[in-house]
Amino acid sequence: MHEFVCKFVYLGEKEFGECIDVDNGKIIVKFRDKFYAVPMDKVERVERDRVILREFDKRKAEKDGTKWIEEKSKPVTLEELKKYGFED
């Protein structure tokens, strides 16, 4: 799982985004302000610093990525920020 996280993701030879998580058999790719949940069977290969994907259904992956962000993301409170040393 960790072999995918923090690697650049390519669709063929074109850079597509960055892998930020693996969840339920999908890699989560952030591209600009969108998130895509791409099935693992679309991973063609993993190299030292990048993940290469085969073509996939972008609409479904974006829909699943939006669902992932809604389920996994939560706002951070000011108290939590202070706890981690982020003060005014």
N, C-alpha and C positions, 0 to 999 in steps of 0.2 A: 504494500500500500504506500509506504513512504517513498518508494522509488519514483513515484509520479509527482509528488507535491513539490512546489517551487521550481518546476521546470517549465520552460517555454513549450507551447503546444503548436504544432504545425499541422495544417491540412495540406497534405502533399508536401510541396516545397515552400508554401506560403505560411508565414507566421500568423497564427490564429488567436493566441492569448496565452494565459499562464494557468497551470493547474494549481488549484488552491486546496483541493480536498478529494477524497475518494469516499463515496457513500453509496451503499446498496448496489454495488456492481457497476457504478458509473463514476467517471472522473468529472470533477466539477471544474469548469474552465471559466475564468473571468476574462472578458474581452471588452475593454472600455467600460461602459456602465451596465453591461449585460452579463448574465451568468448562464452557462450551458451545462447540462448534465448529459454527458456523452457515454453511451454504453461501452463497457470494457471491450466488447468484441469488435469495436471500431478502432481499437489501438492496433496499428500495424507493427510498430516496434518502439522500444524505449532505448534512447541513446544516453550518453553521459549527462548531457545538459538539455535534452529535449525529448518530447513525446511526439511521435508521428501518427496522425490519424488517417483513416480511410474516409471516404464520403459518408455522411450521415444525415439524418433528417433534422435539419437545423431548427425548423419550427417546433418539433416535438422536444428537441434538446433544450431549446430556450424555455418552453413551457415547463419542462421538468426542472430546469435551473431556477426559474422563478419560484416554483414550489419549494425547492431546496432552501433558497434564501429566506423565504417566509417562515419555514419550519426551524431552520438552524440559526438564523441571525436574530439577535436581540439587542436593543439599545443599551448602551453603557451609561450608568448613572454617574453624576458628579462624584458621589461618594466612592464608587468603584475606581474612578480615575485617580482620585486622591490616594486611595489605598495602594495603587501601583506607582505612585510617585509623580503623577501628572497634576501639578497644581497650577494655579493662575500664573 
